[in-house]
Amino acid sequence: MANFEIGLRPVNFRMYLQQELVGRCRKNPRYSLRAFAKALAIGPSALSDMLNGKRNITKDMTQRLGLALGLSPSDLSEFNETKTVDFDTPRSPDFQQLTLDTYAIISDWYHYAILELMKVKGFKTSSSWIAKALGISKSETNVAVERLIRVGLIRKAKDGKWLDTSGGFSTNINENLTSAASKKLQKQTLELSVKALEEISVEIRNHTSMTMALNPKSLPEATEKIRRFRRSLTHFLENDGQPTEVYNLAISLYPLTQVNPAKTNSGGNS
């Protein structure tokens, strides 16, 4: 079986195809669904319908596409039968699938960004518009939106509007998975921060830092002060009522020295 993050495997072949496409798009931002379809020797329209759950993937098709992706017959035998999902009448999804979805939502920055983008004036439900606004691929956008709908964080109204039902999204998945997801998200946040530092005008960003000598015993209280400040600033910025862009706030406090390595390296897993 392919090497999935933290050992999690998709519950069906459609999810495997989605993850494979997203992975390729991350490695090459110019990679498209059309290129993926060409690699699989299948029509782009047919592949799109399979990825979006509009078309069932037969056992023969699973075998054909799986072998094209380098999976062995034993790998393919581990997938459950592909299930279609009716997004207009949500049901409790398979627990493993929910765990995978939740992990992905926590660990990939653009899931929360899509929820925030829905608040922006002029928001469009077009995957092309969302992809352009966030600087991600259309394929990543489609998979992310489907995932948000599947876990109930986005609901499509009868008039076509999208409703954010997150209400301060939380999860009860395994603590180790949550920790791993949090680490991945923070890494992405730092990478996005570096990109903004290099590419975005100083008039619409703010990068600052301070170097200080401190007593590590004060860190718990400092962490709580940062938490309160972060929430207060977010409340102030969101209270305008007419958002036009989606921003990310990141605050880092970390040791530059290891005068006492035993204490410095004795932290937890998050």
Backbone hydrogen bonds, N-H to C=O, Kabsch-Sander energy under -0.5 kcal/mol:
donor,donor_aa,acceptor,acceptor_aa,energy
4,F,2,A,-1.1
7,G,4,F,-1.8
8,L,5,E,-2.4
13,F,80,N,-0.6
16,Y,12,N,-1.5
17,L,13,F,-2.5
18,Q,14,R,-2.2
19,Q,15,M,-2.6
20,E,16,Y,-2.4
21,L,17,L,-2.4
22,V,18,Q,-2.6
23,G,19,Q,-2.4
24,R,20,E,-2.0
25,C,21,L,-2.3
26,R,22,V,-2.0
27,K,23,G,-1.7
28,N,24,R,-2.0
31,Y,28,N,-2.8
36,F,32,S,-2.0
37,A,33,L,-2.7
38,K,34,R,-2.2
39,A,35,A,-2.1
40,L,36,F,-1.4
41,A,37,A,-0.6
41,A,38,K,-0.9
42,I,37,A,-2.3
47,L,43,G,-2.3
48,S,44,P,-2.5
49,D,45,S,-2.1
50,M,46,A,-1.8
51,L,47,L,-2.6
52,N,48,S,-2.0
53,G,50,M,-1.1
54,K,49,D,-2.3
55,R,49,D,-1.3
58,T,56,N,-0.7
62,T,58,T,-2.7
63,Q,59,K,-2.4
64,R,60,D,-2.4
65,L,61,M,-3.0
66,G,62,T,-2.6
67,L,63,Q,-2.2
68,A,64,R,-1.5
69,L,65,L,-1.3
70,G,67,L,-1.3
71,L,66,G,-2.7
76,L,72,S,-2.3
77,S,73,P,-1.6
78,E,74,S,-0.5
78,E,75,D,-1.4
79,F,76,L,-1.3
80,N,11,V,-1.4
87,F,85,V,-1.0
89,T,86,D,-0.8
98,L,94,D,-2.7
99,T,95,F,-2.4
100,L,96,Q,-2.4
101,D,97,Q,-2.9
102,T,98,L,-3.1
103,Y,99,T,-2.6
104,A,100,L,-2.4
105,I,101,D,-2.5
106,I,102,T,-2.5
107,S,103,Y,-2.2
108,D,104,A,-2.1
109,W,107,S,-0.6
111,H,108,D,-1.6
112,Y,108,D,-0.5
113,A,109,W,-1.6
114,I,110,Y,-2.0
115,L,111,H,-1.6
116,E,112,Y,-2.2
117,L,113,A,-2.6
118,M,114,I,-1.4
119,K,116,E,-1.8
120,V,117,L,-1.4
121,K,243,P,-2.6
123,F,120,V,-1.7
130,I,126,S,-2.4
131,A,127,S,-2.6
132,K,128,S,-2.1
133,A,129,W,-2.3
134,L,130,I,-2.1
135,G,131,A,-1.4
136,I,131,A,-1.8
141,T,137,S,-2.0
142,N,138,K,-2.6
143,V,139,S,-2.2
144,A,140,E,-2.4
145,V,141,T,-2.7
146,E,142,N,-2.2
147,R,143,V,-2.2
148,L,144,A,-2.5
149,I,145,V,-2.2
150,R,146,E,-2.5
151,V,147,R,-1.9
152,G,149,I,-1.1
153,L,148,L,-2.2
154,I,148,L,-1.4
155,R,163,L,-2.3
157,A,155,R,-0.6
157,A,161,K,-3.2
160,G,157,A,-1.9
163,L,155,R,-2.8
165,T,153,L,-2.4
165,T,163,L,-0.8
166,S,153,L,-0.7
178,T,174,N,-2.2
179,S,175,E,-2.5
180,A,176,N,-2.3
181,A,177,L,-2.6
182,S,178,T,-2.5
183,K,179,S,-2.3
184,K,180,A,-2.1
185,L,181,A,-2.4
186,Q,182,S,-2.5
187,K,183,K,-2.1
188,Q,184,K,-2.2
189,T,185,L,-2.5
190,L,186,Q,-2.3
191,E,187,K,-2.1
192,L,188,Q,-2.6
193,S,189,T,-2.0
194,V,190,L,-2.1
195,K,191,E,-2.0
196,A,192,L,-2.4
197,L,193,S,-2.3
198,E,194,V,-1.7
199,E,195,K,-1.9
200,I,196,A,-2.5
204,I,201,S,-1.7
205,R,202,V,-1.1
208,T,206,N,-0.5
218,S,215,N,-2.8
219,L,216,P,-1.6
222,A,218,S,-2.3
223,T,219,L,-3.1
224,E,220,P,-1.8
225,K,221,E,-2.2
226,I,222,A,-2.4
227,R,223,T,-2.2
228,R,224,E,-2.4
229,F,225,K,-2.6
230,R,226,I,-2.9
231,R,227,R,-2.1
232,S,228,R,-2.4
233,L,229,F,-2.8
234,T,230,R,-2.1
235,H,231,R,-2.3
236,F,232,S,-2.1
237,L,233,L,-2.5
238,E,234,T,-2.3
239,N,235,H,-0.9
240,D,237,L,-0.7
241,G,238,E,-0.8
247,Y,245,E,-0.5
250,A,248,N,-0.6
263,K,260,N,-0.9
264,T,260,N,-2.2
265,N,261,P,-2.5
266,S,263,K,-1.2
